[in-house]
Amino acid sequence: MLKLVFVDMDGTFLDSAKAITPENASALDAAASAGVMVVPCTGRNLAGLPPELLAHPSVRYAVCANGAVVAEVAGGRTLREVTIDKDLVLSLYQRLRDRPVTFDLFADGTVYAERERFSLIERLELSEATKEFVRSVRTVYDASLEDQLSRIGEVCRLNVFYRRPEDRDAVCALVDAEPSLRRASSLPCNIEVTDRRAHKGAGLLWLCEHLGVAPQDCIAFGDGDNDLTMLAAAGDGVAMANAAPEVKAAADHLTASCDESGVARYLEPILASLAPASTN
């Protein structure tokens, strides 16, 4: 029986305008009535999730930073965190600092962005809605990265935006040469770096074990490269119509696009078949 629904945010539960459609909002209500928990499983940090989602009674946990963080929504308590050694973060930065790329640090529940690299966002081939979101969740700093690392908490994820293929190749080569790291992507111009043990699938499995839920009793929805491990870990992995070809190929099922409320369309008959949760 369905117990948990894991949903990627951008390009999956959120539409192209970064909004929750009315149909997806209704699916949250139906999940709550059926006693099914909805778990955001995202590259974002907890503070970057829509407030109306965090306030919904069906949403009690979130898997953030591509699986590096599992948190309780109420109070924001971190249940699990897998971090990247700061010496390794600095080493990667030193080898990339002369390239026109960003080097964003996910730590302390926010995203720290170096001011001199922040303007690169404006030149990326992204929708205005995506650019606005990226700007809104970043804390810009003026210090050197070395000084910034000494001031902040542990780093759970790195994000690199790039424009040129040669810069992407350089970043990928550096990450692939480090056995303790892994990379993924959720946009055509970014690379997301975490510890090798941190990915969405690992976050899903950890939360299932924490709650005593079998992964077979879970559905996961995604559209991007960073969703592949999550779709594989869940009993039913569902790709959006707007998903990357490799994600569609790996999924158990397909649904409509994010702009067509694909999550709600897929869940509606399943949730309708479940008896409402007991109120006793």
Wavefront OBJ file of the C-alpha trace (Angstrom):
o trace
v 0.000 0.000 0.000
v 1.229 3.473 -0.835
v 2.828 5.215 2.154
v 5.211 7.860 0.806
v 5.322 9.977 -2.345
v 8.699 11.539 -3.164
v 8.515 14.507 -5.523
v 11.256 16.456 -7.215
v 10.434 20.155 -7.331
v 11.610 21.993 -10.459
v 10.206 20.492 -13.628
v 8.166 17.975 -11.649
v 5.891 19.158 -8.836
v 6.369 22.812 -9.778
v 5.387 24.074 -13.207
v 7.588 26.118 -15.531
v 6.740 29.281 -13.594
v 7.998 27.630 -10.373
v 4.448 27.440 -8.987
v 2.291 24.665 -7.533
v -0.633 24.092 -9.879
v -4.153 23.923 -8.393
v -4.313 20.248 -9.372
v -1.084 19.441 -7.542
v -2.324 21.388 -4.519
v -5.458 19.234 -4.539
v -3.271 16.124 -4.716
v -1.626 17.213 -1.461
v -5.053 17.401 0.154
v -5.969 13.961 -1.185
v -2.703 12.519 0.119
v -3.345 13.937 3.579
v -6.860 12.466 3.578
v -5.479 9.056 2.596
v -2.739 9.114 5.214
v 0.011 9.318 2.602
v 3.008 11.552 3.253
v 4.427 13.687 0.442
v 8.187 14.211 0.632
v 9.917 16.925 -1.410
v 13.100 15.316 -2.759
v 15.098 18.113 -4.285
v 18.404 19.762 -4.985
v 17.102 22.799 -3.100
v 17.668 23.386 0.579
v 14.738 23.439 2.993
v 14.434 27.229 2.951
v 14.150 27.145 -0.839
v 10.911 25.141 -0.813
v 7.556 26.879 -1.358
v 6.085 27.997 1.994
v 2.649 26.626 1.110
v 4.208 23.211 0.547
v 6.055 23.244 3.871
v 2.860 24.271 5.663
v 0.773 21.427 4.251
v -0.136 18.618 6.692
v 0.915 15.920 4.210
v 4.483 17.262 4.165
v 6.412 16.294 7.296
v 9.858 15.494 5.907
v 12.065 16.716 3.074
v 15.096 15.286 1.308
v 17.236 18.281 0.333
v 20.530 19.111 -1.389
v 20.231 16.054 -3.649
v 19.977 13.686 -0.698
v 22.742 15.201 1.409
v 20.187 16.406 3.972
v 17.049 14.780 5.362
v 15.052 17.140 7.554
v 11.880 17.386 9.575
v 9.793 20.182 8.140
v 8.378 21.304 11.487
v 11.216 23.184 13.155
v 13.672 22.387 10.372
v 15.570 19.780 12.402
v 18.214 17.930 10.390
v 17.923 14.164 10.763
v 20.751 13.202 8.421
v 23.509 15.187 6.767
v 26.368 14.043 4.563
v 28.988 16.723 3.976
v 32.012 17.406 1.784
v 35.377 17.937 3.450
v 36.244 21.638 3.366
v 39.819 20.985 2.287
v 38.455 19.192 -0.754
v 36.021 22.053 -1.424
v 38.921 24.503 -1.377
v 41.038 22.279 -3.611
v 38.286 22.076 -6.214
v 37.789 25.828 -6.115
v 41.485 26.546 -6.558
v 41.530 24.403 -9.693
v 38.442 26.123 -11.112
v 38.909 29.703 -9.978
v 40.245 30.943 -13.323
v 37.255 29.612 -15.236
v 34.053 31.635 -15.821
v 31.899 29.446 -13.585
v 30.050 29.892 -10.319
v 31.030 27.955 -7.212
v 28.070 28.017 -4.846
v 28.254 26.555 -1.343
v 25.228 24.868 0.247
v 25.657 25.252 4.010
v 23.764 26.541 7.047
v 20.466 26.090 5.231
v 21.345 28.653 2.565
v 23.398 28.966 -0.633
v 26.498 31.156 -0.472
v 27.511 32.778 -3.765
v 30.710 34.695 -4.454
v 29.767 38.228 -5.513
v 32.209 38.489 -8.403
v 30.744 35.320 -9.949
v 27.108 36.064 -9.148
v 26.560 38.092 -12.333
v 27.212 34.992 -14.453
v 23.651 33.913 -13.653
v 22.297 36.703 -15.865
v 24.121 35.297 -18.891
v 22.905 31.731 -18.529
v 20.405 30.276 -20.990
v 17.696 29.771 -18.387
v 14.116 30.953 -18.086
v 13.552 34.193 -16.210
v 11.606 32.255 -13.570
v 14.608 30.014 -12.965
v 17.025 32.943 -12.823
v 14.776 34.742 -10.359
v 14.612 31.682 -8.133
v 18.385 31.207 -8.243
v 18.924 34.835 -7.256
v 16.332 34.693 -4.488
v 17.879 31.783 -2.593
v 21.499 32.925 -2.665
v 23.382 34.795 0.030
v 26.090 36.815 -1.691
v 29.434 37.242 0.077
v 32.401 39.534 -0.568
v 35.122 37.625 1.268
v 37.509 35.221 -0.393
v 36.241 31.675 -0.590
v 38.956 30.625 1.824
v 37.689 33.113 4.420
v 34.073 32.235 3.718
v 34.719 28.553 4.362
v 36.149 29.416 7.766
v 33.006 31.362 8.683
v 30.303 28.905 7.685
v 29.188 25.454 8.762
v 29.749 22.196 6.936
v 29.194 22.165 3.166
v 26.668 19.582 1.992
v 26.564 20.430 -1.707
v 28.312 22.488 -4.380
v 26.685 23.990 -7.444
v 28.593 25.074 -10.532
v 26.913 27.046 -13.317
v 28.810 27.212 -16.614
v 28.277 28.497 -20.159
v 30.992 26.789 -22.207
v 31.232 23.036 -22.894
v 34.936 23.103 -22.092
v 34.184 24.403 -18.607
v 31.638 21.665 -18.053
v 34.185 19.079 -19.153
v 36.783 20.497 -16.769
v 34.406 20.391 -13.810
v 33.291 16.858 -14.620
v 36.878 15.665 -14.924
v 37.797 17.134 -11.544
v 34.805 15.604 -9.791
v 35.207 12.231 -11.478
v 38.842 12.107 -10.339
v 37.757 12.348 -6.691
v 36.476 8.955 -5.486
v 34.663 10.540 -2.539
v 32.465 12.736 -4.764
v 29.579 12.316 -7.174
v 27.947 14.686 -9.635
v 24.522 15.161 -11.115
v 22.640 17.844 -13.000
v 19.148 19.297 -12.962
v 19.642 22.002 -15.600
v 21.408 22.106 -18.967
v 24.084 24.433 -17.560
v 24.839 23.212 -14.046
v 26.740 20.526 -12.180
v 25.733 19.551 -8.659
v 28.420 18.002 -6.464
v 27.891 15.995 -3.285
v 29.658 13.357 -1.266
v 29.395 9.998 -3.023
v 27.076 8.733 -0.288
v 24.641 11.597 -0.875
v 22.077 11.266 -3.636
v 18.302 11.330 -3.811
v 18.016 7.554 -3.793
v 20.072 7.314 -0.611
v 17.936 9.991 1.021
v 14.771 8.120 0.061
v 16.072 4.835 1.447
v 17.288 6.446 4.674
v 13.926 8.074 5.337
v 12.093 4.838 4.553
v 14.228 2.999 7.105
v 13.777 5.807 9.630
v 9.995 5.596 9.278
v 9.774 1.826 8.926
v 8.347 2.036 5.410
v 9.266 -0.395 2.638
v 10.626 1.323 -0.495
v 8.136 -0.781 -2.457
v 5.389 1.287 -0.826
v 6.762 4.506 -2.343
v 6.240 6.398 -5.579
v 8.889 8.848 -6.815
v 8.444 11.503 -9.506
v 11.283 13.224 -11.362
v 12.506 14.748 -14.596
v 16.266 15.237 -14.360
v 19.561 13.420 -14.151
v 19.682 13.979 -10.389
v 16.393 12.055 -10.031
v 17.639 8.766 -11.474
v 18.706 7.211 -8.167
v 15.396 8.212 -6.571
v 13.335 6.624 -9.346
v 15.402 3.451 -9.032
v 15.024 3.274 -5.245
v 11.239 3.678 -5.133
v 8.789 0.878 -5.785
v 7.395 2.953 -8.648
v 9.588 5.489 -10.419
v 7.614 7.910 -12.579
v 9.118 10.268 -15.167
v 7.446 13.445 -16.352
v 6.642 14.001 -20.030
v 9.211 16.827 -19.943
v 11.889 14.568 -18.450
v 15.282 13.977 -20.012
v 15.369 10.943 -22.353
v 17.567 8.925 -19.990
v 15.109 9.538 -17.150
v 12.160 8.362 -19.230
v 14.115 5.267 -20.213
v 14.871 4.429 -16.579
v 11.356 5.043 -15.230
v 8.721 2.414 -14.496
v 5.963 4.686 -15.774
v 5.449 8.035 -17.496
v 3.019 10.821 -16.685
v 2.049 14.199 -18.106
v 4.370 17.213 -17.989
v 4.911 19.519 -15.043
v 2.776 22.155 -16.763
v -0.029 19.608 -17.092
v 0.028 18.646 -13.389
v 1.519 15.251 -14.180
v 2.033 14.370 -10.518
v -1.634 14.955 -9.688
v -2.830 13.114 -12.793
v -0.850 10.028 -11.844
v -1.743 10.075 -8.158
v -5.447 10.867 -8.453
v -6.745 7.322 -9.118
v -4.288 5.792 -6.658
v -5.209 8.110 -3.803
v -8.913 7.780 -4.601
v -8.633 4.021 -4.114
v -7.215 4.379 -0.616
v -9.539 4.598 2.352
v -9.355 7.943 4.182
v -6.976 7.894 7.125
v -8.629 7.095 10.426
v -9.226 10.075 12.688
v -9.519 7.923 15.822
l 1 2 3 4 5 6 7 8 9 10 11 12 13 14 15 16 17 18 19 20 21 22 23 24 25 26 27 28 29 30 31 32 33 34 35 36 37 38 39 40 41 42 43 44 45 46 47 48 49 50 51 52 53 54 55 56 57 58 59 60 61 62 63 64 65 66 67 68 69 70 71 72 73 74 75 76 77 78 79 80 81 82 83 84 85 86 87 88 89 90 91 92 93 94 95 96 97 98 99 100 101 102 103 104 105 106 107 108 109 110 111 112 113 114 115 116 117 118 119 120 121 122 123 124 125 126 127 128 129 130 131 132 133 134 135 136 137 138 139 140 141 142 143 144 145 146 147 148 149 150 151 152 153 154 155 156 157 158 159 160 161 162 163 164 165 166 167 168 169 170 171 172 173 174 175 176 177 178 179 180 181 182 183 184 185 186 187 188 189 190 191 192 193 194 195 196 197 198 199 200 201 202 203 204 205 206 207 208 209 210 211 212 213 214 215 216 217 218 219 220 221 222 223 224 225 226 227 228 229 230 231 232 233 234 235 236 237 238 239 240 241 242 243 244 245 246 247 248 249 250 251 252 253 254 255 256 257 258 259 260 261 262 263 264 265 266 267 268 269 270 271 272 273 274 275 276 277 278 279 280
